[in-house]
């Protein structure tokens, strides 16, 4: 790399002159070890509390500046050694020749790109945001009451991941066993690349908490006899303000402040784990998602422990005493300098896994029956499950054909499979807590089983199914959903089983359905295969997906409101070129 400093960087450095009362920079240095330009600077704060009055830092940018990320690290010489919230782990190996490892997180990725511009603006905007960060760090207000909780950044060194499920209900279970604070946990290999925490036993062998995983994890579980050690702590593992422990020595440093004896906990629960294999260490901490609120769940921090001592290092002889093995583990296996292999962990509780978008609790907490696993029903099922429904039973006896792949959830490999069973299987794999089931189509022999559900959704477009529903009683919410020709119209009827009337249904939608029938007769229908009865319904996948989205959006609102006795038609509006202009809802 040419050591000639690019003019963009020279100009950016000059832009910092307006901040000279707080930031004084040196000149750009090329660090070949990380292939980045580095700009050392000192930052001054008005009154030192947690941060020194003067501290040393480094801007690090790529040769493509102002494109690429702008990072700010504590300097290797004169930089802070602590880790604060919104900062990478500052206790790891250095970043290049001039920086420590604790990159400061100034804003979200979207916000960072919004603050990019020309060379001068980009560096200056990062410097101004950094001054806000260091001021908050000094005041201890980087995470204040009402903020979303942030965990210390762990040194993750593997691609493994561990799943667990904790919510308000499971916390009540933990709280009901205050004496059980450590023990052995069974783990499940779900066959999909994850390890799942399953059953937790106390040190006395008593079952403290059992996790009920979904159908796919339980069916694919390769083994349930893998064990790990768990214990409960009162705070997230951290040292030096907010740094995740990187070694077992640092973990002991945190544990001692917690009043925990890590070595005794490990020794007490390790007898079944001395098998020459590596096992998991799970540290559970009561947490709230928002700073300042009372803990409402547990978060688990997972590490993969080294292989336990088996006493063989003492040479020939019998089984060694537990006290000897504990000493070997303390001084060798878990020596203070041994690095911790932290593993990514994720909470699969409903409020966590659906935080990006969920249907209403009243719907997701319901037992849902879905009749029909065709093009509309399969995508409705997909939207329901992605929105948080975990207890769903799908009724359909049809088999999946190759032509269905153009507008259906299932794939070519599912051809010949029962639609209901295959859709349930596919969507069980989409949620770790899913308990979806496929059953045969609704008929007189199984109609009464529908009364075991809270919400019934008919997407079958079957007159015989509607006739059966007309003969059932109950206060269960019933939705009858279908679409018209080319999926340009969507029909949704909301009632209860008691109030549903087939006559009223046809009276309400009859005129629109007759219009659809006229289009079917007048338009040339596409044909599938060879035969005199092989016309198929024309609708692109995008049309069916839009119809299914309208169905689920409408159902979500109606269930939340507890509203029945309404009928809607959603009608697509297009311009003269066929481009979608909007969707009009008509209450019938």
C-alpha positions in Angstrom: 0.0 0.0 0.0 1.3 3.5 -0.9 1.9 5.4 2.3 0.7 8.6 0.6 -2.3 9.8 2.5 -5.3 10.2 0.2 -6.6 13.7 -0.1 -10.1 12.6 1.1 -8.5 11.6 4.4 -6.5 14.8 4.7 -9.6 16.8 4.2 -11.6 14.7 6.7 -8.9 15.2 9.3 -9.1 19.0 8.8 -12.9 18.8 9.4 -12.2 17.8 13.0 -10.6 21.2 13.7 -13.9 22.6 14.7 -13.9 20.1 17.6 -10.4 21.0 18.9 -11.6 21.8 22.4 -12.6 18.1 22.7 -10.7 16.2 20.1 -7.1 16.6 19.0 -5.9 14.4 16.2 -2.5 13.4 15.0 -2.0 12.3 11.4 -3.2 9.2 9.4 -1.1 6.1 9.7 -1.4 3.0 7.4 -1.6 -0.2 9.4 -0.7 -3.0 7.0 -1.7 -5.7 9.5 -5.4 -4.8 9.2 -5.2 -2.9 5.8 -6.8 0.2 7.3 -5.9 3.8 7.7 -5.7 4.8 11.4 -6.1 8.3 12.9 -4.9 8.5 16.5 -6.6 11.2 18.6 -7.2 12.3 22.2 -10.6 13.0 23.6 -11.1 15.5 26.5 -14.1 15.5 28.8 -15.1 18.3 31.2 -15.1 16.3 34.4 -13.7 12.8 34.8 -15.8 10.2 36.6 -15.7 6.8 34.9 -13.6 7.9 31.9 -10.2 9.7 32.3 -10.3 13.4 31.6 -8.0 12.7 28.6 -8.0 9.4 26.8 -6.5 8.1 23.6 -8.5 6.7 20.7 -8.1 5.7 17.1 -10.3 6.1 14.0 -9.9 3.1 11.7 -11.2 3.4 8.1 -10.8 1.4 4.9 -8.8 2.6 1.9 -12.2 3.1 0.2 -13.2 5.9 2.6 -15.7 7.5 2.8 -17.3 4.2 1.7 -17.1 1.3 4.2 -17.4 1.5 8.0 -15.8 4.0 10.3 -14.7 2.5 13.5 -13.4 4.0 16.7 -11.2 2.0 19.1 -9.4 2.8 22.4 -5.8 3.3 21.6 -3.3 0.5 22.6 -1.3 3.1 24.5 -3.4 5.4 26.7 -6.8 4.0 25.8 -9.4 2.9 28.2 -9.2 -0.8 29.3 -12.8 -1.1 30.5 -15.7 -2.2 28.3 -18.9 -0.1 28.4 -22.4 -0.7 27.0 -22.6 -0.2 23.2 -19.0 -1.3 22.9 -17.3 -4.5 21.6 -15.4 -6.7 24.1 -12.3 -4.6 25.0 -10.4 -7.4 26.6 -9.5 -9.4 23.6 -6.4 -9.3 21.3 -5.6 -5.9 19.8 -7.0 -4.7 16.6 -3.9 -4.1 14.5 -0.8 -2.3 15.8 -2.5 0.8 17.3 -5.9 -0.2 18.7 -7.4 -2.2 21.5 -10.4 -4.5 20.6 -13.3 -2.4 22.0 -14.9 -0.8 18.9 -17.5 1.8 20.0 -21.0 1.2 18.7 -22.3 4.7 17.8 -25.6 4.0 16.1 -27.6 1.3 14.3 -26.5 0.3 10.8 -29.3 2.2 9.2 -28.5 5.3 11.2 -24.8 5.0 10.3 -25.5 5.0 6.6 -27.8 8.0 7.0 -24.9 9.9 8.5 -22.6 9.2 5.5 -21.8 11.8 2.9 -18.7 13.4 1.6 -15.3 12.7 3.3 -15.6 15.7 5.6 -19.1 15.1 6.8 -18.7 11.3 7.4 -15.7 11.6 9.8 -17.1 14.7 11.5 -20.5 13.1 12.1 -18.8 10.0 13.6 -16.7 12.2 15.8 -19.7 14.2 17.1 -21.6 11.0 17.8 -18.5 9.6 19.6 -18.4 12.7 21.9 -22.0 11.9 22.9 -21.1 8.3 23.6 -18.1 9.1 25.8 -20.1 11.7 27.7 -22.8 9.1 28.4 -20.1 6.5 29.3 -18.6 8.9 31.8 -22.0 9.6 33.3 -23.0 5.9 33.4 -26.1 6.6 31.2 -25.3 4.5 28.1 -28.0 2.1 29.4 -30.6 4.0 31.4 -34.0 3.1 32.8 -36.4 2.5 30.0 -33.8 1.5 27.4 -33.8 -2.0 25.9 -31.4 -4.2 27.7 -28.1 -5.0 26.0 -25.9 -7.9 26.9 -22.0 -7.7 27.0 -20.5 -8.9 23.7 -19.1 -12.4 24.2 -16.1 -13.8 22.4 -17.9 -16.3 20.2 -15.4 -18.7 18.6 -17.6 -21.4 17.0 -20.6 -21.7 14.7 -22.6 -23.7 17.3 -25.8 -22.4 18.6 -27.9 -23.3 21.6 -31.7 -22.8 21.9 -33.7 -22.3 25.0 -37.2 -21.3 25.9 -37.9 -19.0 28.8 -40.8 -16.7 29.5 -42.9 -15.4 32.4 -44.5 -18.8 33.0 -41.2 -20.6 33.1 -39.8 -18.0 35.5 -42.6 -18.7 37.9 -41.5 -22.4 37.8 -37.9 -21.4 38.6 -39.1 -19.1 41.4 -41.0 -22.0 42.9 -37.7 -23.9 43.4 -35.5 -21.3 45.2 -33.3 -24.0 46.7 -32.4 -25.4 43.3 -29.7 -23.1 42.0 -27.5 -25.5 40.2 -27.4 -29.0 38.7 -27.3 -31.0 35.5 -29.2 -30.2 32.3 -30.1 -32.6 29.5 -29.6 -31.3 26.0 -31.2 -32.3 22.8 -29.5 -32.3 19.4 -32.5 -31.4 17.2 -30.9 -32.8 14.0 -31.1 -29.3 12.4 -27.8 -28.0 13.6 -28.9 -26.8 17.1 -28.5 -27.9 20.7 -31.6 -27.3 22.8 -31.7 -27.1 26.6 -34.3 -29.6 27.7 -34.7 -30.9 31.3 -33.0 -29.2 34.3 -32.3 -31.3 37.3 -31.1 -30.0 40.7 -27.9 -31.2 42.4 -30.1 -33.7 44.3 -31.4 -35.2 41.0 -34.9 -33.6 41.4 -36.5 -32.4 38.1 -36.7 -28.6 38.4 -37.9 -27.6 34.9 -38.8 -29.4 31.8 -38.9 -27.6 28.4 -41.6 -28.7 26.0 -40.2 -28.3 22.5 -42.2 -28.4 19.3 -42.9 -31.4 17.1 -39.9 -31.1 14.8 -37.3 -30.8 17.6 -38.8 -33.7 19.6 -39.1 -36.0 16.5 -35.7 -35.2 15.2 -33.9 -35.3 18.5 -30.9 -37.6 18.1 -30.3 -38.1 21.8 -31.5 -36.9 25.2 -28.6 -38.2 27.3 -26.1 -35.4 26.6 -25.6 -33.5 29.8 -24.3 -30.1 30.9 -24.0 -28.1 34.1 -26.3 -25.2 34.9 -26.5 -22.6 37.7 -28.4 -19.5 38.4 -26.8 -16.1 39.0 -28.2 -12.7 39.8 -26.4 -10.7 37.2 -25.1 -11.1 33.7 -21.5 -12.4 33.6 -19.4 -9.3 33.3 -16.2 -7.6 34.6 -14.6 -4.2 34.1 -17.8 -2.4 33.8 -19.5 -4.4 31.0 -17.0 -6.8 29.5 -17.9 -10.4 29.1 -15.4 -12.7 30.8 -12.9 -14.1 28.3 -11.1 -16.6 30.5 -12.1 -18.8 33.4 -10.1 -16.6 35.7 -12.3 -13.6 34.7 -15.4 -15.8 35.1 -14.2 -16.6 38.7 -13.7 -12.8 39.3 -17.3 -12.2 38.4 -18.6 -15.2 40.3 -16.8 -14.3 43.5 -18.7 -10.9 43.4 -21.9 -12.9 43.0 -21.0 -15.1 46.0 -20.7 -18.2 43.8 -18.0 -20.8 43.9 -17.7 -21.9 40.3 -15.3 -24.7 41.1 -17.5 -26.3 43.7 -20.5 -26.0 41.4 -18.6 -27.8 38.6 -17.2 -30.4 41.0 -20.6 -31.1 42.5 -22.3 -31.8 39.2 -19.5 -33.3 37.1 -19.5 -37.0 38.0 -21.5 -38.0 35.0 -19.6 -35.7 32.7 -16.1 -37.3 33.0 -16.4 -39.3 29.8 -13.7 -37.7 27.6 -16.2 -35.4 25.9 -16.9 -31.7 26.0 -20.1 -30.6 27.7 -22.0 -27.3 28.1 -22.0 -24.8 30.9 -25.3 -22.9 31.1 -25.5 -19.7 33.3 -29.1 -18.6 33.9 -29.8 -14.9 34.8 -33.2 -13.4 35.6 -33.6 -10.5 33.2 -36.1 -8.0 31.8 -36.0 -6.8 28.2 -36.1 -3.2 29.5 -33.7 -1.6 31.9 -35.2 -0.8 35.3 -38.1 -3.3 35.1 -38.4 -6.4 37.3 -37.0 -9.6 35.7 -39.7 -11.4 33.8 -37.7 -14.2 32.3 -34.4 -16.0 32.3 -31.6 -15.6 29.8 -29.0 -18.4 29.4 -25.4 -17.7 28.6 -23.7 -20.9 27.2 -20.1 -22.0 27.1 -18.6 -25.3 25.9 -16.4 -26.6 28.7 -13.0 -28.3 28.3 -12.8 -32.1 28.7 -13.0 -33.0 32.4 -10.1 -34.7 34.2 -10.6 -38.4 34.5 -7.7 -39.0 36.9 -5.6 -40.7 34.2 -2.9 -38.0 34.5 -1.8 -39.5 37.8 -0.8 -42.8 36.1 -1.9 -46.3 37.0 -4.1 -46.9 40.0 -7.8 -46.9 41.0 -10.4 -44.2 40.9 -9.2 -41.0 42.4 -11.0 -39.0 45.1 -13.3 -36.3 44.0 -11.2 -33.7 45.9 -8.2 -34.7 43.7 -10.2 -34.4 40.5 -11.5 -31.0 41.6 -8.0 -29.8 42.2 -6.9 -31.0 38.7 -9.9 -29.3 37.1 -9.2 -26.1 39.1 -5.5 -25.9 38.3 -5.5 -27.4 34.8 -8.8 -27.9 33.0 -10.3 -24.6 34.1 -7.1 -22.8 34.9 -7.4 -19.0 35.0 -5.7 -18.5 31.6 -7.9 -21.0 29.8 -10.2 -19.1 27.4 -13.9 -19.6 27.5 -15.6 -21.0 24.4 -18.8 -19.0 24.5 -21.6 -20.2 22.2 -24.4 -18.2 20.6 -27.7 -18.8 22.5 -31.2 -17.7 21.6 -34.5 -17.6 23.4 -37.3 -19.3 21.5 -40.1 -18.0 23.7 -43.0 -16.5 21.7 -42.4 -12.9 22.7 -38.7 -13.2 21.6 -39.0 -15.2 18.4 -41.9 -13.1 17.1 -40.6 -9.7 18.2 -40.3 -8.5 14.6 -44.0 -9.0 14.0 -46.7 -11.1 15.6 -50.4 -11.7 15.4 -52.5 -10.8 18.4 -52.1 -12.9 21.5 -55.7 -14.0 21.4 -55.1 -15.7 18.1 -51.6 -17.0 18.8 -52.8 -18.5 22.1 -55.7 -20.3 20.4 -56.0 -23.8 19.1 -56.6 -23.3 15.4 -58.2 -25.6 12.9 -57.5 -24.9 9.2 -59.7 -26.7 6.6 -58.0 -26.9 3.2 -54.3 -27.0 2.4 -54.6 -25.8 -1.2 -52.9 -22.7 -2.6 -54.8 -20.3 -0.3 -54.9 -22.6 2.8 -51.1 -23.4 2.6 -50.1 -19.7 2.5 -52.6 -18.8 5.2 -51.1 -21.5 7.3 -47.6 -20.1 6.7 -48.7 -16.6 7.7 -50.4 -17.9 10.8 -47.3 -19.8 12.0 -44.9 -17.0 11.1 -47.1 -14.8 13.1 -46.9 -16.9 16.2 -49.6 -19.6 16.0 -48.1 -22.8 17.3 -51.1 -25.1 17.8 -52.6 -25.6 14.4 -54.3 -28.6 12.8 -54.7 -28.7 9.0 -57.5 -30.8 7.4 -57.1 -32.0 3.9 -56.9 -35.4 2.1 -55.6 -34.2 -1.3 -52.2 -35.1 -2.5 -49.7 -32.5 -3.8 -49.3 -32.4 -7.6 -46.5 -31.0 -9.6 -48.7 -28.2 -11.0 -49.3 -27.0 -7.5 -45.8 -25.8 -7.0 -46.4 -22.5 -8.9 -48.6 -21.2 -6.0 -48.2 -23.3 -3.0 -46.0 -23.5 0.1 -44.8 -27.0 -0.7 -42.0 -28.0 -3.1 -41.3 -30.4 -5.9 -39.9 -32.9 -3.4 -43.4 -33.0 -1.8 -45.2 -34.2 -4.9 -47.4 -37.2 -4.1 -47.5 -36.3 -0.4 -50.7 -35.6 1.6 -51.0 -31.8 1.5 -52.1 -31.4 5.1 -49.4 -33.6 6.5 -46.6 -32.1 4.3 -47.6 -28.5 5.1 -47.7 -29.3 8.9 -44.3 -30.9 8.6 -42.8 -28.0 6.7 -44.2 -25.4 9.1 -43.2 -27.3 12.2 -39.6 -26.8 11.0 -40.3 -23.0 10.9 -40.8 -22.6 14.6 -39.1 -24.5 17.4 -42.3 -24.5 19.5 -44.7 -25.5 16.7 -47.1 -28.4 17.3 -48.8 -28.6 13.9 -50.7 -31.6 12.7 -52.2 -32.8 9.4 -55.4 -34.7 9.3 -57.8 -36.1 6.7 -60.4 -33.8 5.1 -63.4 -32.7 7.2 -66.4 -35.0 6.6 -69.3 -36.3 8.7 -67.1 -38.8 10.5 -64.7 -36.2 12.0 -66.7 -33.0 12.0 -67.3 -33.1 15.8 -63.5 -32.9 16.3 -63.6 -29.3 15.1 -65.3 -28.4 18.5 -61.9 -29.1 20.1 -60.5 -25.9 18.6 -61.0 -22.2 19.5 -60.8 -20.8 16.0 -61.9 -22.6 12.8 -60.8 -21.3 9.4 -62.3 -22.8 6.2 -60.2 -22.3 3.1 -61.5 -25.4 1.3 -64.1 -23.7 -1.0 -66.0 -26.9 -0.6 -69.8 -26.8 -0.6 -69.9 -30.1 1.4 -67.6 -28.7 4.1 -69.9 -25.6 4.3 -72.9 -27.8 4.7 -71.2 -29.7 7.6 -70.2 -26.4 9.3 -73.9 -25.3 9.0 -74.9 -28.3 11.1 -72.4 -27.7 13.9 -73.2 -25.9 17.2 -70.8 -24.0 19.4 -69.5 -20.5 20.2 -66.2 -21.2 18.4 -65.1 -18.4 16.0 -65.6 -19.5 12.4 -64.1 -17.9 9.4 -65.0 -18.9 5.9 -62.4 -17.6 3.4 -62.1 -18.0 -0.4 -61.1 -16.0 -3.5 -62.8 -15.4 -6.8 -61.6 -15.7 -10.3 -57.8 -15.1 -10.6 -57.7 -14.3 -6.9 -58.9 -10.7 -7.8 -61.5 -10.9 -5.1 -61.2 -12.3 -1.5 -64.3 -13.3 0.5 -64.2 -13.4 4.3 -67.1 -14.3 6.5 -66.8 -14.1 10.3 -69.4 -15.8 12.5 -69.6 -18.4 15.2 -70.5 -22.1 14.6 -73.9 -21.3 16.2 -74.7 -18.4 13.9 -73.2 -19.7 10.6 -75.9 -20.2 8.0 -75.1 -21.7 4.6 -78.2 -19.9 3.1 -77.1 -16.5 4.4 -73.6 -17.2 3.2 -74.7 -17.8 -0.4 -77.2 -14.9 -0.2 -74.4 -12.6 0.8 -71.8 -13.6 -1.7 -74.0 -15.1 -4.4 -74.0 -12.2 -6.9 -70.2 -11.9 -6.8 -69.7 -15.6 -7.1 -72.0 -15.7 -10.1 -69.9 -12.9 -11.7 -66.8 -15.1 -11.1 -68.6 -18.1 -12.7 -69.3 -15.9 -15.8 -65.6 -15.1 -16.1 -64.7 -18.8 -15.8 -67.0 -19.6 -18.7 -66.0 -16.6 -20.8 -62.2 -16.8 -20.3 -60.0 -19.5 -21.7 -58.9 -21.5 -18.7 -55.3 -23.0 -18.6 -55.2 -26.8 -18.8 -53.0 -29.1 -16.9 -52.1 -32.5 -18.5 -54.4 -34.2 -21.0 -58.1 -34.9 -20.5 -61.5 -33.4 -20.9 -61.7 -32.3 -17.2 -58.3 -30.7 -16.7 -58.8 -26.9 -16.5 -57.1 -25.2 -13.6 -57.8 -21.9 -11.8 -55.7 -19.1 -13.2 -53.8 -17.1 -10.4 -50.2 -16.2 -10.0 -48.3 -17.0 -6.8 -48.2 -13.2 -6.0 -52.0 -13.1 -6.4 -52.6 -16.0 -4.0 -50.0 -14.6 -1.6 -51.7 -11.3 -1.5 -55.1 -12.9 -0.9 -53.7 -15.0 1.9 -52.2 -11.9 3.5 -55.5 -10.1 3.4 -57.2 -13.1 5.0 -54.8 -13.3 7.9 -54.7 -9.6 8.4 -58.5 -9.5 8.6 -58.6 -12.6 10.9 -56.1 -11.1 13.2 -58.2 -7.9 13.7 -61.5 -9.8 14.0 -60.1 -12.3 16.6 -58.6 -9.4 18.6 -61.9 -7.6 18.6 -63.9 -10.7 19.2 -66.0 -9.6 16.2 -68.5 -12.0 14.5 -71.5 -11.6 12.2 -69.6 -9.7 9.5 -68.8 -10.4 5.9 -66.2 -8.6 3.8 -65.1 -8.6 0.2 -61.6 -7.3 -0.8 -61.6 -6.2 -4.4 -58.3 -5.6 -6.3 -58.2 -2.3 -8.3 -56.0 -2.1 -11.4 -55.2 0.6 -14.0 -55.7 0.1 -17.7 -52.3 -1.6 -18.0 -53.2 -4.1 -15.3 -50.9 -2.6 -12.7 -52.2 -2.9 -9.1 -53.5 0.4 -7.8 -55.0 -0.7 -4.5 -57.4 -2.9 -2.7 -60.9 -1.8 -1.7 -62.8 -3.4 1.2 -66.5 -3.8 0.9 -68.6 -4.8 3.9 -71.5 -7.0 2.7 
